[in-house]
Amino acid sequence: MFSGRWILLLAILGCGAGPDTASEKAHDTPPSTRLPIDRIKLPPGFEIDVFVENLPNARSMTLSPRGILFVGTRSAGKVYAVVDANRDGRADRVYTIAEGLNMPNGVAFRNGSLYVAEVNRILRFDDIENRLADPPRPVVVTDRLPSDRHHGWKFIAFGPDGKLYVPVGAPCNICEREDPYATILRMDPDGSNMEVFARGVRNTVGFDWHPVTRELWFTDNGRDWMGDDLPPDELNRAPGPGLHFGYPYCHGRAIADPEYGRRRPCSAFVPPVMELGPHVAALGMRFYTGSMFPPEYRNQIFIAEHGSWNRSTPIGYRVTLVRLEGNRAISYEVFAEGWLGSDGSVWGRPVDVLILPDGSLLVSDDHAGAIYRITYRKRS
């Protein structure tokens, strides 16, 4: 059985210290021989395969217009470029385009440039699609972010407004800190006009915009040490700027924090649209916008649940689906599971999800060092 505490400790201790551009050659990706993907259970008609493996600590993902998949890491300190040149659903080559970075979890792409989030700064690699084998020196977009490593790794993405959204997690399990902690920030692509978009967000490592309403939705990890079943992780909706989502005073829809709950009531905050499992570590989330899956999946939310590290009985280690009716979340169900064994052993931990142009779903796994591809085949 893998210990979640040791997984977390090793991840923290293994982080790189300083930035350097890539020194490794690209390598071809051999066929999968070691990952037990036959253990993954999916709804009827869905199949899973390995898109790429031997990708240590693969976490957040973004796709360029040419179909190059860029992948951030946390403990490895590297950023990868994964190429499926023949579009056969399996990667052909992997480039390491940066290494020695400080928890470069978040990646985003805009106008030919790759943006990478370290703990305290955002980097930009220009013209990267044409320079995979010889990446440029990064440009520092901003270095005005806090340097706290506790919840310091970041998911980043560009919104419909053209701004870069960057969260700053709480530097603790539970504490009361001023801006910019426990917020989601947004800024212009050059790092200017930085402002707080949302407050009371303990640690979001995944967000996306509704394809119809263009409103921001995000996951948030609940605090620890309130027991095995409290509090829940959250799925939240932010229809506009300036809202407060409760941390550190309130958790879930109406759970007052034992330390800070007396200071402000839960009624003062925006409740989550869905309470997720307790300690499941809900990370990456995306609206399904493809056409491969059946129509009932369109504009619904897939969430990667990394899995609990401090729960008596492990939970998570799966991909879940939240179904919506308009702006209401009406159900929360398991879509893919099997990375967690019935005996509590763990061989994989989903981190992020991403929809490819063909409608298939990618799932990254930082524990197995792999990315999977889920497809749907209509039954005759």
C-alpha positions as CSV (number, residue, x, y, z in Angstrom):
1,M,0.0,0.0,0.0
2,F,1.3,3.4,-0.9
3,S,1.2,6.0,1.9
4,G,-0.3,9.3,0.9
5,R,1.9,11.1,3.4
6,W,5.1,9.7,1.8
7,I,3.8,10.6,-1.6
8,L,3.2,14.2,-0.6
9,L,6.6,14.4,1.3
10,L,8.5,13.0,-1.7
11,A,6.7,15.4,-4.1
12,I,7.7,18.4,-1.9
13,L,11.4,17.3,-1.4
14,G,11.9,16.5,-5.1
15,C,11.3,20.0,-6.4
16,G,14.0,21.8,-8.5
17,A,15.7,24.9,-7.4
18,G,16.5,27.1,-10.3
19,P,15.5,27.8,-13.9
20,D,17.3,26.5,-16.9
21,T,16.3,25.8,-20.5
22,A,16.2,22.2,-21.8
23,S,19.5,20.2,-22.0
24,E,17.9,16.9,-22.9
25,K,17.3,15.6,-26.4
26,A,13.8,14.6,-27.6
27,H,13.0,10.9,-27.2
28,D,10.7,8.6,-29.0
29,T,7.9,7.0,-27.0
30,P,7.9,3.2,-27.0
31,P,4.8,1.1,-26.7
32,S,3.2,0.7,-23.3
33,T,4.4,-2.4,-21.4
34,R,3.9,-1.7,-17.7
35,L,0.7,0.2,-16.9
36,P,-2.3,-1.9,-15.8
37,I,-4.9,0.1,-17.6
38,D,-7.1,-3.0,-17.8
39,R,-8.1,-2.2,-14.2
40,I,-9.8,1.1,-15.2
41,K,-13.6,0.9,-15.2
42,L,-15.5,3.1,-17.6
43,P,-19.1,3.4,-18.7
44,P,-20.2,1.1,-21.6
45,G,-18.7,2.1,-24.9
46,F,-15.7,4.0,-23.5
47,E,-12.1,2.8,-23.8
48,I,-8.8,3.9,-22.3
49,D,-5.3,3.6,-23.6
50,V,-1.9,5.1,-22.9
51,F,-1.2,8.3,-24.8
52,V,2.3,8.7,-23.4
53,E,4.2,7.2,-20.5
54,N,7.7,7.6,-19.0
55,L,6.7,11.3,-18.4
56,P,7.7,11.8,-14.8
57,N,5.3,13.8,-12.6
58,A,3.0,14.8,-15.5
59,R,0.4,17.2,-14.2
60,S,-1.4,20.2,-15.8
61,M,-1.9,20.3,-19.6
62,T,-2.5,22.7,-22.4
63,L,-2.7,22.3,-26.2
64,S,-1.3,24.5,-28.9
65,P,-3.1,25.2,-32.2
66,R,-0.8,22.8,-33.9
67,G,-1.8,20.0,-31.5
68,I,1.4,20.0,-29.4
69,L,0.6,19.1,-25.8
70,F,2.5,21.0,-23.2
71,V,2.7,19.4,-19.7
72,G,3.8,21.0,-16.4
73,T,5.1,19.2,-13.4
74,R,5.4,19.9,-9.7
75,S,8.2,17.8,-8.2
76,A,10.1,17.1,-11.4
77,G,10.7,20.8,-12.1
78,K,10.3,20.2,-15.8
79,V,8.0,21.2,-18.7
80,Y,7.4,18.8,-21.5
81,A,6.2,19.1,-25.1
82,V,4.4,15.9,-26.3
83,V,3.9,15.4,-30.0
84,D,1.5,13.0,-31.8
85,A,2.7,13.7,-35.3
86,N,0.6,11.2,-37.1
87,R,-2.5,11.8,-35.0
88,D,-3.0,8.2,-34.2
89,G,-3.9,8.8,-30.5
90,R,-0.4,7.9,-29.2
91,A,2.5,10.3,-28.7
92,D,5.5,9.9,-31.0
93,R,8.1,12.2,-29.3
94,V,8.6,14.0,-26.1
95,Y,10.7,17.1,-25.7
96,T,11.9,18.5,-22.4
97,I,11.7,22.2,-23.0
98,A,12.6,23.5,-19.5
99,E,14.0,22.0,-16.3
100,G,15.2,23.1,-12.9
101,L,12.1,25.2,-12.4
102,N,10.3,25.9,-9.1
103,M,7.1,23.8,-9.2
104,P,6.1,24.6,-12.8
105,N,2.7,23.0,-12.5
106,G,0.6,25.5,-14.6
107,V,0.9,25.8,-18.4
108,A,-1.2,28.0,-20.8
109,F,-0.8,28.8,-24.5
110,R,-1.6,32.1,-26.3
111,N,-0.5,33.7,-29.6
112,G,2.4,31.3,-30.2
113,S,3.8,31.5,-26.7
114,L,3.8,29.0,-23.8
115,Y,3.1,30.5,-20.3
116,V,4.5,28.6,-17.4
117,A,3.6,29.2,-13.7
118,E,6.3,28.8,-11.1
119,V,5.6,29.4,-7.4
120,N,6.4,33.2,-7.5
121,R,6.5,34.1,-11.1
122,I,5.1,33.5,-14.6
123,L,7.4,32.7,-17.5
124,R,6.8,32.9,-21.2
125,F,8.5,30.9,-23.9
126,D,8.0,32.6,-27.3
127,D,7.6,30.9,-30.7
128,I,7.8,27.6,-28.8
129,E,6.0,25.5,-31.4
130,N,8.9,26.1,-33.8
131,R,11.6,25.6,-31.2
132,L,10.9,22.4,-29.4
133,A,14.4,21.1,-29.9
134,D,16.0,24.4,-29.2
135,P,13.7,26.3,-26.7
136,P,14.3,30.0,-26.2
137,R,15.3,31.6,-22.9
138,P,12.1,32.4,-21.0
139,V,10.8,35.9,-20.6
140,V,9.6,36.8,-17.1
141,V,6.0,38.0,-17.3
142,T,5.8,38.8,-13.6
143,D,7.7,37.9,-10.5
144,R,5.3,39.6,-8.1
145,L,3.6,36.5,-6.7
146,P,4.3,35.1,-3.2
147,S,7.1,32.7,-2.7
148,D,5.3,30.4,-0.2
149,R,5.6,26.8,-1.3
150,H,2.6,25.5,0.7
151,H,-0.1,25.5,-1.9
152,G,2.3,27.5,-4.0
153,W,2.0,25.4,-7.2
154,K,-0.5,26.9,-9.7
155,F,-2.9,26.0,-12.5
156,I,-3.2,28.8,-15.0
157,A,-5.4,29.5,-18.0
158,F,-6.5,32.4,-20.3
159,G,-10.1,33.4,-19.9
160,P,-12.5,34.6,-22.6
161,D,-11.6,38.1,-21.7
162,G,-8.0,37.5,-22.8
163,K,-6.6,37.8,-19.3
164,L,-4.4,35.2,-17.6
165,Y,-6.0,33.7,-14.5
166,V,-3.6,32.7,-11.7
167,P,-4.5,31.4,-8.3
168,V,-2.6,32.0,-5.1
169,G,-3.4,29.3,-2.5
170,A,-3.6,29.8,1.2
171,P,0.0,29.3,2.7
172,C,-1.4,26.9,5.3
173,N,-4.0,24.3,6.1
174,I,-6.3,26.9,7.8
175,C,-5.4,30.5,8.4
176,E,-6.6,34.1,7.9
177,R,-4.4,36.0,5.5
178,E,-4.8,39.1,3.4
179,D,-4.7,39.4,-0.4
180,P,-3.4,37.9,-2.5
181,Y,-3.6,34.7,-0.5
182,A,-6.6,32.4,-1.0
183,T,-7.6,34.2,-4.2
184,I,-7.8,33.8,-8.0
185,L,-5.9,36.7,-9.6
186,R,-6.1,37.8,-13.2
187,M,-3.8,40.0,-15.3
188,D,-3.0,41.1,-18.8
189,P,-0.8,38.8,-20.8
190,D,2.2,41.0,-20.1
191,G,1.7,40.8,-16.4
192,S,0.2,44.3,-16.0
193,N,-3.2,45.2,-14.4
194,M,-3.0,42.4,-11.8
195,E,-6.2,42.3,-9.8
196,V,-8.1,39.9,-7.5
197,F,-11.0,38.2,-9.3
198,A,-12.2,35.9,-6.5
199,R,-11.5,35.5,-2.7
200,G,-12.0,32.8,-0.1
201,V,-10.5,30.1,-2.4
202,R,-8.2,27.8,-0.3
203,N,-6.4,26.1,-3.2
204,T,-7.8,25.7,-6.7
205,V,-5.7,23.6,-9.1
206,G,-8.2,23.5,-11.9
207,F,-10.8,25.8,-13.6
208,D,-12.5,26.3,-16.9
209,W,-15.1,28.6,-18.5
210,H,-18.6,27.5,-19.4
211,P,-18.7,27.2,-23.2
212,V,-22.1,29.0,-23.4
213,T,-22.2,31.5,-20.5
214,R,-18.4,32.1,-20.4
215,E,-18.6,32.0,-16.6
216,L,-15.7,30.7,-14.6
217,W,-16.1,27.4,-12.7
218,F,-13.4,26.0,-10.5
219,T,-12.5,23.2,-8.0
220,D,-11.3,24.0,-4.5
221,N,-9.6,21.7,-2.0
222,G,-11.2,21.6,1.4
223,R,-9.2,22.0,4.6
224,D,-7.6,19.0,6.5
225,W,-8.0,17.7,10.1
226,M,-11.7,18.0,10.5
227,G,-12.1,14.2,10.3
228,D,-12.4,11.7,7.5
229,D,-15.7,13.0,6.2
230,L,-15.4,16.7,6.6
231,P,-15.2,19.1,4.9
232,P,-16.1,18.3,1.2
233,D,-14.0,19.5,-1.7
234,E,-16.0,22.0,-3.8
235,L,-17.0,22.8,-7.3
236,N,-17.7,26.6,-7.5
237,R,-19.1,29.0,-10.1
238,A,-18.0,32.6,-10.3
239,P,-20.3,34.6,-12.7
240,G,-18.3,37.8,-12.1
241,P,-15.5,39.3,-10.1
242,G,-15.5,40.3,-6.5
243,L,-17.2,37.2,-4.9
244,H,-16.0,35.5,-1.8
245,F,-16.3,31.7,-1.5
246,G,-15.9,31.2,2.2
247,Y,-12.4,30.2,3.2
248,P,-11.3,30.2,6.0
249,Y,-14.6,30.9,7.7
250,C,-17.0,28.4,6.0
251,H,-16.6,25.1,4.1
252,G,-19.0,23.4,1.8
253,R,-22.4,24.9,1.8
254,A,-22.8,25.5,5.5
255,I,-19.9,24.1,7.6
256,A,-18.5,26.7,10.0
257,D,-14.8,26.4,10.5
258,P,-14.0,25.4,14.2
259,E,-11.3,28.1,14.4
260,Y,-12.6,30.9,12.3
261,G,-16.3,30.2,11.8
262,R,-17.5,32.6,14.5
263,R,-16.0,35.6,12.8
264,R,-18.3,35.5,9.7
265,P,-21.4,33.4,9.0
266,C,-21.7,31.0,6.0
267,S,-24.6,33.1,4.7
268,A,-22.1,35.8,3.9
269,F,-20.4,33.8,1.1
270,V,-21.1,32.1,-2.2
271,P,-21.9,28.4,-1.6
272,P,-20.5,25.8,-4.0
273,V,-22.6,24.5,-6.8
274,M,-21.7,21.0,-5.8
275,E,-20.1,19.4,-2.7
276,L,-17.5,16.9,-3.9
277,G,-16.1,14.0,-1.9
278,P,-14.2,14.8,1.3
279,H,-10.4,14.9,0.8
280,V,-10.7,13.6,-2.8
281,A,-8.2,16.4,-3.9
282,A,-10.3,17.6,-6.8
283,L,-7.8,19.2,-9.2
284,G,-8.2,19.7,-13.0
285,M,-11.6,20.2,-14.5
286,R,-12.9,20.8,-18.0
287,F,-16.2,21.3,-19.7
288,Y,-16.7,18.6,-22.4
289,T,-16.9,20.4,-25.7
290,G,-16.1,17.5,-28.1
291,S,-18.4,15.5,-30.3
292,M,-16.9,12.0,-29.9
293,F,-18.8,11.2,-26.6
294,P,-22.6,10.8,-26.6
295,P,-24.6,14.1,-26.7
296,E,-25.5,13.9,-23.0
297,Y,-21.9,14.6,-22.1
298,R,-21.8,17.9,-24.0
299,N,-21.0,20.9,-21.8
300,Q,-20.8,18.7,-18.7
301,I,-17.8,18.8,-16.3
302,F,-15.1,16.2,-15.9
303,I,-12.9,16.4,-12.8
304,A,-9.6,14.7,-12.0
305,E,-9.5,13.6,-8.4
306,H,-6.0,13.1,-7.2
307,G,-6.9,11.2,-4.1
308,S,-6.8,11.6,-0.4
309,W,-3.6,11.5,1.6
310,N,-4.8,11.8,5.2
311,R,-8.1,9.8,5.2
312,S,-8.4,6.5,7.1
313,T,-9.9,4.9,4.1
314,P,-8.5,6.3,0.8
315,I,-10.9,8.0,-1.6
316,G,-10.6,9.7,-4.9
317,Y,-7.9,8.5,-7.4
318,R,-10.5,8.7,-10.2
319,V,-12.2,10.9,-12.8
320,T,-15.7,12.1,-11.9
321,L,-18.5,13.7,-13.9
322,V,-20.7,16.6,-12.7
323,R,-23.9,16.9,-14.8
324,L,-25.5,20.3,-15.2
325,E,-28.9,21.8,-16.0
326,G,-28.2,25.4,-16.9
327,N,-26.1,26.8,-14.0
328,R,-27.3,24.1,-11.6
329,A,-25.2,21.0,-10.8
330,I,-27.6,18.2,-10.5
331,S,-25.5,15.1,-10.1
332,Y,-21.9,13.9,-9.2
333,E,-20.8,10.5,-10.3
334,V,-17.8,8.4,-11.0
335,F,-16.7,8.2,-14.6
336,A,-13.4,6.4,-14.5
337,E,-11.9,4.5,-11.6
338,G,-9.4,1.7,-10.9
339,W,-6.2,3.6,-10.0
340,L,-7.1,2.8,-6.3
341,G,-7.3,-0.9,-5.5
342,S,-9.8,-2.5,-3.2
343,D,-6.9,-3.2,-0.8
344,G,-6.0,0.5,-0.6
345,S,-3.0,0.2,-3.0
346,V,-2.5,3.0,-5.5
347,W,-0.9,2.8,-8.9
348,G,-2.0,6.1,-10.4
349,R,-3.3,9.6,-9.4
350,P,-5.2,11.7,-12.0
351,V,-4.3,15.3,-12.0
352,D,-5.7,17.1,-15.0
353,V,-8.1,16.5,-17.9
354,L,-8.1,17.9,-21.4
355,I,-10.3,17.5,-24.5
356,L,-8.5,16.9,-27.8
357,P,-9.9,18.2,-31.1
358,D,-11.2,14.7,-32.0
359,G,-13.3,14.7,-28.8
360,S,-11.2,12.2,-26.9
361,L,-10.3,13.0,-23.2
362,L,-6.8,13.1,-21.9
363,V,-6.1,12.4,-18.3
364,S,-2.7,13.1,-16.7
365,D,-1.2,11.0,-13.9
366,D,1.7,12.4,-11.9
367,H,2.2,9.2,-9.9
368,A,2.5,6.8,-12.8
369,G,4.1,9.4,-15.0
370,A,1.7,9.0,-17.8
371,I,-1.2,10.5,-19.8
372,Y,-4.1,8.4,-20.8
373,R,-6.6,8.9,-23.7
374,I,-10.3,8.0,-23.2
375,T,-12.3,7.4,-26.4
376,Y,-15.9,6.4,-27.2
377,R,-16.9,3.8,-29.8
378,K,-20.6,3.8,-30.7
379,R,-22.0,0.3,-30.5
380,S,-23.7,-1.0,-33.6
